Amino acid sequence: MRNKGVVIHYYLMLLPGLVWLFFFNLLPMYGILMAFKDFNPGIGLLKSEWIGMENFKYMFELDDSKEIFANTITIALAKMVGNLIVPLVFALMLNEVKNRLFTRTVQTIVYLPHFLSWVIVAGIMLDLFSYSGLVNQLLALFGVEPILFFASPQIFPSLVVGSDIWKEFGFGAIIYFAALTSINPEMYEAAAIDGASQFRRLISITLPSVLPVAVLLGTLSLGNILNAGFDQIFNLYNPMVYSTGDIIDTWVYRVGLINMQYGLATAVGLLKSVVGLFLISISYTLAYRFANYRIF
């Protein structure tokens, strides 16, 4: 009886989370019907005309749809690669510093931007890279004409990727620091006795020890290949950079909520969710195969 009572307590603890999950994740899925209807807010979802796959066909006929999918994949892939390599290199470099006070101070400083919202970071970026901002002032010292960074379609993706890496690499490095602390110090001592240089120890001991973690993070990140960062781009972009900066989420926001093409926006969002589910399944399969990681 006592064990049964404990189990009931666990279910009661889960209840608030399950209620939240039902109302905010499961119940809204009823709106998926909108992707298959010519939705008219005046008569409601059920009474709107059923048009089947017409919204999906129309989506693939639009030039915008090809552009936003290409932009999303390009930006997301660049972020994935950058957020794997930069934290790894940073963690390896900082691990070689023997002054613990210095390393902890640097860790704390680079970790802090993770807690800033994109509203704040975007404001800083827009101010720094504005026509009369600090970056253009520094470029003027070398005789370079002011650049409209956030009005240039060629430069905008680099700013998006760079600012995301700057904001998140400190947080990502924590995982690598945890992997580095698990390395047996005796391995370094044995290598030093054998005459291995510090660089050789880095290549032969440190890097192979953290490589499985990097592989795991890389495979798990495949599921986010269609998530290029709505919050970030929404706060940074403008109509002049739509050609290279508009992604699925921002396009769905504009088409669905501003232009009121609810069916088309829902169709694009549904397609993204289905592809994302497929990619997440693949990423977890690869993570189990190459890094022996599994959830279930």
N, C-alpha and C positions, 0 to 999 in steps of 0.2 A: 504493500500500500504506500509505503514511504517513497519507493522509487517511482510509482505512478504519479504521486504528488509532485515530485521533482520534475518529471517530464511535462506535466501541465504547466508548471512555472516557466519552463523553457518556451513552450508554445505561447504563453502570455507575453513573454519578452519579444517574441517574433511578431506578435499581432500588429503593433503600430507600423512596423516596416512593411508587412503584407498589405495592410490597408492602404498605405501610401503607394505601394507598387500597383495595386489594383486601380486606384483612381487616376494615377498620373502616367502609368505605362500601359496597362491592359485596356482600360475603358476607352482611352482616346483612339485605339486601333479601329474602333467602329468607323472613324473618319476615313479609313482606307477606301471605303466605297466611293468617296469623292473622285478618286482617280479614274473610275469607270463610268462616271456620270457627267452630264452637262449641268453642273451644279448651279442652282439659282437660289440665293439666300432668301428670296421672297417666299418661295414655296417649300423650302426645307430640303433636306437630303433625301428622304425617302420618296418624295413626290417628284424629284428632279428626273429628267429623262436619262434612261440608261443608254450609254453609247459604246459600251464595251472597251475595246482597245484603241479607240480613236485618239484619246489624249496621248497615248504612247507613240502612235504613228506620227502624230503632229509634232511631238517632241523631237523625234529623229529627223524630221524634215527641216527643222530650224537650224540655221547656221550657228545661232547662239548656243544650242545644246552641245554641239561638237566642241565649241570653243571652251565652254565652262568645264566640260569633262577633261579636256586636255590641260587646262590651267590647274584644275584640282589635282590631277595626278602628278603634274610637274612640280608644283609647290610642295605637295605632301611628300613626294619622294626625296626632294632636296632637304626637307626638314628631317626626314627619317635618317638619311645619311649623315647630315651634319650633327644631329643629336645623338648619334652613335659614336662618331669619330672624335668630335671635340671634347666631350666629357671623358672619354677614354684617354686621350692624349694628355688632357689636363691632370687627370688623376695619376697617371704614370709619372708625369713631370713633378707634381707636388709630392709624390711619394718618395722621390729621391732627395728631397730637402730634409735634413736631419733636425732642424730647429722646429720642435713640436709647437711652440707658441706661434711661430710664424705661419705654419701650415694650418693651424686651427683658426687663426685670424683670417687668412685668405679664404678658407672654406666658408666661414660665416659670411664674409662680404659677398662672395659670388653666389651664395645660396639665397640671399635676401631678395633679389629681383623676382624669384619664383612666386613670392607672396603678393606682388603688385598686380593689380587688375590691368587688363589691356586698355582700359579707359585712361589710366594714368600713364602707362608706358607709351601708348599712342600719342598722348599729349606731349610727352617728352620728345618723342621721335619727330613729330610734326614741327616742334619748336626748333630742334637742333638742325633739321634738314630743310628748313624754310628758306625762302629766297634771301632773307637777310639774317639767317641763323648762323650759329657758331661754325658749322662745317663750311659754309660758303665764305665766311669771313677768313677762315684758315686758308682756304683755296685761293682767296684773293691775294694773300701774301706771296703766293708763287705765280701770280699773274694769270690765274685761271678765272674765266668769266663765271658769274653766278649760275648755278644749275637748278632747274626746277625738278627736284628729285621726285616729288610725289605727283608730278604731272607728266612723267616720262614712262611710257609703257615698258621700255627696255630695262629701266633701272628698278621699277617698283617690285618685281618678284624678288630681286636680290635684297632689297630692304626688308621685305616680309620674312624671308628665310633668315637673314642675318639677325634681325631683332628677336625672332623666336629662339634662335640658338643662344643669343646673349642672355635672354631671360631664363632659359631652362637648363643650360649646361651645368650650372652649379648643383641643381637638384639631381640631375642625371649622374653626376660624378659620385654622389653618395653611394650608389649601388656598387660602383667600381671600388670605392674606398673600403666598403664592407668586404668585397672579394679579396682585396689586397691584405687586409688584416688577418685573413684566414690562412695565408701562406706561412708555412713552417719556417721560422728564422734559421733553423739548423741547415736548411738548404742553401741559404746565402753564405753561412759560415763555411760549409763544406766547399762551395764553389770558390770562395776567397782563398781557402787553403790550397786549392788546386791551381790557383793563379789566375782565375777568371777576373777580368776587369769589371768595373761597375756597369759599363755598357753591355758587356757579355752576359752579366747576371740579369740585366733587364730583358734582353732578348731570349735567354734560355730558361729563365725561371719565372719572372714577373709576367711577361706577356702571355705565355702559354697558360698560366694560372687564371688569368682574367678572360681569356678568349672564350671559354664556354658561356660566361655571363653575357659577353657581347653578342654571341650567336643567339642566345635565348632572347635577349632584348630585341635583336633584329628581326627574328621570326615572329615574335609577338606583335611587333609594330606593323606588320603587313596588314593586319585587320583595320588599321587606321589610314589606309592609303587614299580613301575618299574623304577623309576629314582633314582639310587643309587649314582649319582654324577660323570659324565664323567670327568670333569676338575680335580677333586681331584684325582681320581684313576689313570687317565692317567699320571699325574705328579708324582705319588708315586710308581706305580707297576712295576714289571719286570717279565721276563719269569719264575722265580723261584716260584712266588706266583700266577700264573695263576689259579691254582686249587681252590683257595679260594677267589682270588681277582678280577678275570676277570668277568666283568658284561656285560650286553647286549650291551651297547653303545661302550665300548672299543673293544668288540669282533666284532661288525659290522664295526668299523673303520679298524681293522686289516684285516678282511676277505674281505671287500669291496674295500678299498683304497690301501692296501698293497698287498694282494693276488689276487686282481682284480676279485673276485667272486661276481660281481655286483648283479646278480639276487638273489643269496642266501642272501646276506647282506640286500638287499631291502625287501625280504620276512620277515626276522627277524624283521627289523625295522617297517614294516607295521603291523605285528602281535602285536608288542609292542604298537603301536599307537592305534590299535583297542581295545586292552585290557585296555589301559590307559583311553580311552574315556568312556568305560563301567564303570570303577572304579570311574572316576570323576562324572559320572551321579549318581552312588550309593552314593558317599560321599555327594553330594549336597542334595540328597533326605534325607539322615540321618541328615544332618545339619539343614534342615528345620523342620524335625520331632522332634528332640531332643533339638535344640537350637533356633528354630524359625528364622533361617537365610535363606534368599533367595536373589538371584540376580535379577531374573525376576519375 
